Amino acid sequence: MGFSLSLTLNLWFYSLVSMNCFVCLVHVWSIRTPP
């Protein structure tokens, strides 16, 4: 029970961080390349 809960939290945290990094990269890329 405890192990699966920590595993789920780790996966959720990892997906949240990777999504934030993706958004940051797209934001920086859109700033550096003028339309």
Buried (B, 14 or more C-beta within 10 A) or exposed (E): EEEEEEEEEEEEEEEEEEEEEEEEEEEEEEEEEEE
